Amino acid sequence: MVKAIVGANWGDEGKGKITDLLAEASDVVIRFQGGANAGHTIICDYGKFALHQLPSGVFYPHTTNIIGNGVALDVPKFIAELKSLADGGVPAPKVIVDQRTQVLMPYHVLLDTYEEERLAGAAFGSTKSGIAPFYSDKYAKIGIQVADLWDETRLMGQLRHACTLKNVLMEHLYHKPLLDPEALFDTLMDYRDALTPYVGDAVTFVHEALSAGKQVLLEGQLGSMKDPDLGICPFTTSSHTLAGFGTVGGAVPPTAITDVVCVSKAYSSAVGAGAFVSELFGEEAEQLRRRGGDAGEYGATTGRPRRVGWFDAVATRYGCMVQGATEVVLTAIDCLGYLDEIKVCTGYEIDGKTTDVFPVPALLERAKPVYTTLPGWKCDIRGQTDYAKLPQAARDYVDFIEARIGCPIKLVSTGPKRHEITRRK
């Protein structure tokens, strides 16, 4: 059986904690897309960790963790993350890097950085992690697979070809130093040495695990709004953030996915540019930002302050729909306990007309929020594990959201730690 855990919104929904929780009952956890450009913060028995490349099952000795073929593999960050686990006292996890996974190259980071500099005020808000150039190369068929590191003749040919193309940009567009294929080859040999203990045939491994009745968890990065096709284009990531892409990036059969768990915060947050209809500003935003998450609303990878806003039922219903959600986990409800009233965005006004259907990006830029105001509960509920003991106003808030998004909310998280969670009957 395959269960997918994905984001309903812009990312930063608290998927790391929920993936960690669900990994406890999983045999295999697969990262199927994205790179080190976004992170999951996990608080477990070993302490607090921010994961960027590794699947969130690495804290369980019984779990095999897979870097799937759809991932942008940043080798230095992958190795550094493994070291951070060891330094934190975490037993060495079982990890397989699929031989078909492609390597994020040093020039991908350079090109990402140079392009953001060139665009200046029109930039996309990239994390400058090389993600867009990486996926551009992948689909232009000039990317380098992990397996290529063991074929030196093939690899050198690929590097010369890539450098010929990239150096045109380096010289004439960005006016930066040229790339040296020989130096890149040496770097990749170091990558090969570091990766040797982990590389394997994850595709065969996963299919054999499914045949043996094992529990497989697909772990998504970011959320529905960041999908390059169905999200807020062009302010998206460059890999598909939808559960359906797990059949490609994680090489699981579509017929094997039985559950899609969508994670959404009890309020909205986002990193990067693009339309964000229910956004708050000024002191109102700063208060929520300071109280959000475990250490405030700041990116686990970038450290950037996240944009925050009221819960957006229009965007979340759409996000759950395109993910094919079978259930929703609502996180960070404990962060709202200071409010007298809580607003929920239940519609968009676009050109004088109100709609509850999420629009295409060109119309989204003109959307204004239509709010419904609910009473707050004005007390601290952090750490509560019995849903029935939540204040009536908090339970009413969950009921209201569930009715608007059209998908059952089965878990409600009340804090950042692994078991600070309640189950709805």
C-alpha positions as CSV (number, residue, x, y, z in Angstrom):
1,M,0.0,0.0,0.0
2,V,1.2,3.5,-0.8
3,K,0.2,6.6,1.1
4,A,1.2,10.0,-0.2
5,I,1.7,13.0,2.1
6,V,1.6,16.4,0.3
7,G,1.0,20.1,0.9
8,A,-2.4,21.7,0.2
9,N,-1.0,25.2,-0.1
10,W,2.3,27.0,-0.7
11,G,4.5,24.6,1.3
12,D,5.5,25.2,4.9
13,E,2.3,23.5,6.1
14,G,4.1,21.3,8.7
15,K,4.4,18.2,6.5
16,G,7.7,17.3,8.2
17,K,6.1,16.5,11.5
18,I,3.2,14.6,9.9
19,T,5.6,12.6,7.7
20,D,7.7,11.8,10.7
21,L,4.5,10.6,12.5
22,L,3.3,8.5,9.6
23,A,6.8,7.1,9.0
24,E,6.5,5.3,12.3
25,A,4.0,2.9,10.6
26,S,5.9,2.8,7.3
27,D,8.5,0.4,5.9
28,V,9.7,2.7,3.1
29,V,9.7,6.5,2.8
30,I,10.4,8.1,-0.6
31,R,11.3,11.7,-1.4
32,F,9.9,11.9,-5.0
33,Q,10.5,15.5,-6.1
34,G,12.3,18.8,-5.3
35,G,15.7,19.4,-3.9
36,A,17.4,21.2,-1.0
37,N,15.4,24.3,-1.7
38,A,12.8,23.7,1.0
39,G,13.0,21.9,4.4
40,H,11.0,20.0,6.9
41,T,11.6,20.8,10.6
42,I,11.2,17.7,12.9
43,I,11.2,17.6,16.7
44,C,11.7,14.0,17.9
45,D,13.3,12.1,20.7
46,Y,16.8,13.0,19.4
47,G,16.1,16.8,19.3
48,K,15.2,19.3,16.6
49,F,16.4,18.8,13.0
50,A,15.8,20.6,9.7
51,L,15.8,18.1,6.8
52,H,16.3,19.4,3.2
53,Q,17.3,16.3,1.2
54,L,16.7,13.3,3.4
55,P,13.3,11.7,3.7
56,S,11.6,12.2,7.1
57,G,11.8,8.5,8.0
58,V,15.5,8.7,8.9
59,F,14.7,8.8,12.6
60,Y,13.3,5.2,12.6
61,P,15.7,2.2,12.4
62,H,13.0,0.0,10.7
63,T,12.5,2.4,7.8
64,T,14.3,2.4,4.4
65,N,14.6,6.0,3.1
66,I,14.8,6.6,-0.6
67,I,16.0,9.6,-2.7
68,G,13.8,9.0,-5.7
69,N,14.6,9.6,-9.4
70,G,12.5,12.8,-9.4
71,V,14.7,14.5,-6.8
72,A,17.4,17.2,-7.5
73,L,20.3,15.6,-5.6
74,D,22.5,18.2,-3.9
75,V,25.3,15.9,-2.9
76,P,27.2,18.2,-0.5
77,K,24.0,19.0,1.4
78,F,23.0,15.3,1.4
79,I,26.3,14.4,3.0
80,A,26.2,17.3,5.4
81,E,22.7,16.3,6.5
82,L,23.7,12.7,7.2
83,K,26.6,14.1,9.4
84,S,24.2,16.4,11.3
85,L,22.1,13.4,12.2
86,A,25.2,11.5,13.4
87,D,26.3,14.5,15.4
88,G,22.9,14.7,17.0
89,G,23.1,11.1,18.1
90,V,20.7,9.6,15.5
91,P,21.6,6.1,14.5
92,A,22.8,5.8,10.9
93,P,19.6,5.6,8.8
94,K,19.0,3.2,5.9
95,V,19.2,5.3,2.8
96,I,19.1,4.4,-0.9
97,V,19.9,7.0,-3.5
98,D,18.3,5.8,-6.8
99,Q,20.9,5.3,-9.6
100,R,18.6,7.2,-11.9
101,T,18.4,10.3,-9.7
102,Q,20.1,13.3,-11.3
103,V,22.8,15.4,-9.7
104,L,22.5,19.1,-9.0
105,M,25.6,20.6,-10.4
106,P,27.6,23.6,-9.1
107,Y,26.8,25.5,-12.2
108,H,23.0,25.1,-11.5
109,V,23.5,27.2,-8.3
110,L,25.6,29.7,-10.2
111,L,23.0,30.1,-13.0
112,D,20.2,30.4,-10.5
113,T,22.0,33.1,-8.6
114,Y,23.1,35.0,-11.7
115,E,19.6,35.0,-13.2
116,E,18.0,36.3,-10.0
117,E,20.6,39.1,-10.0
118,R,19.8,39.9,-13.6
119,L,16.1,40.0,-13.0
120,A,16.5,42.2,-10.0
121,G,13.0,43.7,-9.1
122,A,11.3,41.2,-11.4
123,A,12.9,38.1,-9.8
124,F,10.8,35.0,-8.9
125,G,12.0,34.8,-5.3
126,S,14.2,31.8,-5.9
127,T,16.1,30.2,-3.0
128,K,19.1,30.2,-5.4
129,S,19.5,26.5,-4.8
130,G,19.8,25.7,-8.5
131,I,16.4,24.1,-8.8
132,A,15.1,25.8,-12.0
133,P,18.4,25.3,-13.9
134,F,18.6,21.7,-12.7
135,Y,15.1,20.8,-14.0
136,S,15.6,22.8,-17.2
137,D,18.7,20.6,-17.9
138,K,16.8,17.5,-17.0
139,Y,14.0,18.1,-19.5
140,A,16.5,19.4,-22.1
141,K,18.2,15.9,-21.7
142,I,21.6,17.3,-20.6
143,G,21.4,16.3,-16.9
144,I,23.7,13.9,-15.3
145,Q,22.4,10.8,-13.5
146,V,24.0,9.3,-10.4
147,A,24.9,6.2,-12.4
148,D,26.9,8.3,-14.9
149,L,29.5,9.0,-12.2
150,W,30.7,5.4,-12.7
151,D,31.2,5.8,-16.5
152,E,34.0,8.3,-16.7
153,T,34.2,8.5,-20.5
154,R,30.4,9.2,-20.8
155,L,30.6,11.6,-17.9
156,M,33.4,13.7,-19.4
157,G,31.5,13.9,-22.7
158,Q,28.4,15.1,-20.9
159,L,30.4,17.8,-19.0
160,R,32.1,19.2,-22.1
161,H,28.7,19.4,-23.9
162,A,27.1,21.1,-20.9
163,C,29.9,23.6,-20.5
164,T,29.8,24.5,-24.1
165,L,26.2,25.5,-23.7
166,K,26.5,27.1,-20.3
167,N,29.6,29.2,-21.1
168,V,27.7,31.1,-23.8
169,L,25.5,32.4,-21.0
170,M,28.4,32.9,-18.6
171,E,30.3,35.0,-21.1
172,H,27.6,36.9,-23.0
173,L,24.6,37.2,-20.7
174,Y,26.0,37.2,-17.1
175,H,29.6,38.3,-17.8
176,K,31.0,35.7,-15.3
177,P,34.0,33.3,-15.3
178,L,33.7,30.3,-17.7
179,L,33.1,26.8,-16.5
180,D,35.9,24.3,-16.6
181,P,34.8,20.7,-17.4
182,E,38.0,19.2,-16.0
183,A,37.4,20.9,-12.6
184,L,33.8,19.8,-12.6
185,F,34.9,16.2,-13.4
186,D,37.1,16.2,-10.3
187,T,34.2,17.5,-8.2
188,L,32.0,14.7,-9.4
189,M,34.6,12.1,-8.6
190,D,34.5,13.4,-5.0
191,Y,30.7,13.1,-5.2
192,R,31.0,9.5,-6.4
193,D,33.2,8.6,-3.4
194,A,30.7,10.2,-1.0
195,L,27.7,8.5,-2.6
196,T,29.1,5.0,-3.0
197,P,27.6,3.6,0.2
198,Y,24.1,4.8,-0.7
199,V,23.5,4.3,-4.4
200,G,21.2,1.5,-5.5
201,D,18.3,0.4,-7.7
202,A,15.5,2.0,-5.7
203,V,13.0,1.3,-8.5
204,T,13.3,-2.5,-8.2
205,F,13.5,-2.2,-4.4
206,V,10.2,-0.3,-4.2
207,H,8.4,-2.7,-6.5
208,E,9.6,-5.7,-4.5
209,A,8.6,-4.0,-1.3
210,L,5.1,-3.5,-2.6
211,S,4.9,-7.1,-3.8
212,A,5.8,-8.1,-0.3
213,G,3.0,-6.1,1.2
214,K,5.2,-3.4,2.7
215,Q,3.9,0.1,3.7
216,V,5.3,2.8,1.5
217,L,5.0,6.6,2.2
218,L,5.6,9.2,-0.6
219,E,6.9,12.4,0.9
220,G,6.2,15.6,-1.1
221,Q,8.0,19.0,-0.9
222,L,6.2,22.3,-1.0
223,G,2.5,22.3,-1.9
224,S,-0.2,22.6,-4.6
225,M,0.3,26.3,-5.2
226,K,3.9,25.7,-6.1
227,D,3.2,23.1,-8.8
228,P,4.5,24.5,-12.2
229,D,1.3,23.4,-14.0
230,L,-1.5,23.8,-11.5
231,G,0.0,26.3,-9.2
232,I,0.5,30.1,-9.2
233,C,2.7,30.1,-12.3
234,P,5.4,31.5,-12.7
235,F,6.0,31.8,-9.0
236,T,6.3,28.1,-8.5
237,T,9.0,25.5,-8.0
238,S,10.3,23.5,-11.0
239,S,9.2,20.0,-10.0
240,H,5.7,18.7,-9.7
241,T,4.4,19.0,-6.1
242,L,1.3,16.8,-6.6
243,A,0.8,13.3,-5.2
244,G,0.3,12.0,-8.8
245,F,4.0,12.8,-9.6
246,G,5.0,10.2,-7.1
247,T,4.2,7.6,-9.8
248,V,7.1,9.2,-11.8
249,G,9.5,10.7,-9.3
250,G,9.1,7.8,-6.8
251,A,8.5,5.1,-9.4
252,V,5.5,3.6,-7.7
253,P,2.6,2.3,-9.8
254,P,-0.5,4.6,-9.9
255,T,-2.7,1.7,-8.9
256,A,-0.8,1.3,-5.6
257,I,-1.6,4.8,-4.2
258,T,-4.5,4.3,-1.8
259,D,-4.4,7.4,0.4
260,V,-3.4,11.0,-0.2
261,V,-2.9,13.0,3.0
262,C,-3.0,16.7,2.5
263,V,-1.5,18.9,5.1
264,S,-2.7,22.5,5.7
265,K,-2.0,25.0,8.4
266,A,-4.8,26.5,10.4
267,Y,-3.7,29.9,8.9
268,S,-1.8,30.6,5.7
269,S,2.0,31.1,5.1
270,A,4.2,31.3,2.1
271,V,7.8,32.0,1.1
272,G,8.6,33.7,-2.2
273,A,6.8,36.0,-4.6
274,G,3.3,35.6,-6.2
275,A,-0.3,36.3,-5.4
276,F,-1.3,35.6,-1.7
277,V,-4.8,36.7,-1.4
278,S,-5.4,36.5,2.4
279,E,-2.0,38.0,3.3
280,L,-1.6,40.1,6.5
281,F,0.7,43.0,6.8
282,G,2.3,45.2,9.5
283,E,2.0,44.4,13.2
284,E,-0.9,42.0,12.6
285,A,1.3,39.9,10.4
286,E,4.3,40.2,12.7
287,Q,2.3,38.9,15.7
288,L,1.2,35.8,13.8
289,R,4.7,35.3,12.4
290,R,6.3,35.4,15.9
291,R,3.8,32.9,17.3
292,G,3.8,30.5,14.3
293,G,5.5,27.1,14.3
294,D,8.1,26.2,16.9
295,A,10.4,29.2,16.4
296,G,8.3,31.6,14.3
297,E,7.5,31.7,10.6
298,Y,10.9,31.6,9.1
299,G,12.0,29.2,6.3
300,A,13.7,26.0,7.5
301,T,16.1,26.2,4.5
302,T,16.4,29.9,3.8
303,G,15.7,31.5,7.2
304,R,13.6,34.0,5.3
305,P,10.5,35.5,7.1
306,R,7.4,33.8,5.7
307,R,4.5,35.8,4.5
308,V,1.5,35.0,6.7
309,G,-2.3,35.4,6.3
310,W,-5.7,34.1,7.3
311,F,-6.8,30.6,6.3
312,D,-7.7,30.6,2.6
313,A,-10.5,28.1,2.1
314,V,-10.7,28.9,-1.7
315,A,-7.0,28.0,-2.3
316,T,-7.1,25.0,0.2
317,R,-10.1,23.4,-1.4
318,Y,-8.5,23.7,-4.8
319,G,-5.2,22.4,-3.4
320,C,-6.9,19.4,-1.9
321,M,-8.8,18.8,-5.1
322,V,-5.8,18.7,-7.4
323,Q,-3.9,16.5,-5.0
324,G,-6.8,14.1,-4.9
325,A,-6.8,14.3,-1.1
326,T,-8.5,11.5,0.8
327,E,-8.0,13.3,4.2
328,V,-6.6,16.5,5.6
329,V,-4.3,17.2,8.5
330,L,-4.7,20.6,10.0
331,T,-1.5,21.9,11.7
332,A,-0.5,24.8,14.0
333,I,-4.0,25.5,15.4
334,D,-2.3,26.2,18.7
335,C,-0.7,29.3,17.2
336,L,-4.1,31.1,17.0
337,G,-5.0,31.0,20.7
338,Y,-4.2,34.7,21.2
339,L,-6.8,36.0,18.9
340,D,-10.2,37.4,19.9
341,E,-11.5,36.8,16.4
342,I,-10.2,34.7,13.5
343,K,-11.0,35.4,9.8
344,V,-11.3,32.8,7.1
345,C,-11.1,33.7,3.4
346,T,-14.2,32.0,1.9
347,G,-14.3,33.8,-1.4
348,Y,-12.5,36.0,-3.9
349,E,-13.8,39.2,-5.4
350,I,-12.5,39.6,-8.9
351,D,-13.5,42.5,-11.1
352,G,-16.6,43.1,-8.9
353,K,-17.8,39.5,-8.9
354,T,-17.4,37.0,-6.0
355,T,-16.3,33.4,-6.6
356,D,-15.2,30.5,-4.4
357,V,-13.5,28.8,-7.4
358,F,-9.7,29.2,-7.4
359,P,-8.8,31.1,-10.6
360,V,-5.9,31.0,-13.1
361,P,-2.8,33.1,-12.1
362,A,-3.7,36.1,-14.4
363,L,-7.0,36.5,-12.5
364,L,-5.6,35.7,-9.1
365,E,-3.4,38.8,-9.2
366,R,-6.6,40.9,-9.2
367,A,-8.4,38.9,-6.4
368,K,-9.5,40.5,-3.2
369,P,-10.4,38.4,-0.1
370,V,-13.9,37.9,1.1
371,Y,-13.8,37.0,4.8
372,T,-16.0,35.2,7.3
373,T,-15.2,36.1,10.9
374,L,-15.3,33.4,13.7
375,P,-14.8,33.8,17.4
376,G,-11.4,32.9,18.9
377,W,-10.9,30.6,21.9
378,K,-8.4,32.8,23.8
379,C,-6.5,30.1,25.6
380,D,-3.4,28.0,25.2
381,I,-4.1,24.5,23.6
382,R,-0.5,23.6,22.8
383,G,0.3,19.9,23.4
384,Q,-3.4,18.8,23.8
385,T,-3.8,15.2,22.6
386,D,-7.6,14.8,23.2
387,Y,-9.7,16.5,20.5
388,A,-12.8,16.5,22.7
389,K,-10.9,18.6,25.3
390,L,-10.2,21.4,22.8
391,P,-12.4,24.5,23.4
392,Q,-15.7,24.5,21.6
393,A,-14.6,27.6,19.5
394,A,-11.5,25.7,18.3
395,R,-13.6,22.7,17.3
396,D,-16.1,25.0,15.6
397,Y,-13.3,26.5,13.6
398,V,-12.2,23.1,12.4
399,D,-15.7,22.2,11.5
400,F,-16.1,25.4,9.5
401,I,-12.9,24.8,7.6
402,E,-13.8,21.2,6.9
403,A,-17.1,22.2,5.4
404,R,-15.5,24.8,3.1
405,I,-12.7,22.6,1.8
406,G,-14.8,19.5,1.2
407,C,-12.4,17.0,2.6
408,P,-12.4,15.3,6.0
409,I,-10.0,16.7,8.6
410,K,-8.8,13.6,10.5
411,L,-5.9,14.9,12.5
412,V,-5.4,18.3,14.2
413,S,-1.9,19.2,15.3
414,T,-1.6,21.2,18.5
415,G,2.2,21.7,18.6
416,P,5.5,21.0,16.9
417,K,6.5,17.8,18.7
418,R,5.9,14.4,17.2
419,H,2.9,13.4,19.3
420,E,1.3,16.8,20.0
421,I,-1.6,15.8,17.9
422,T,-5.3,15.1,18.2
423,R,-7.5,12.7,16.3
424,R,-11.0,13.6,15.2
425,K,-13.7,10.9,15.4
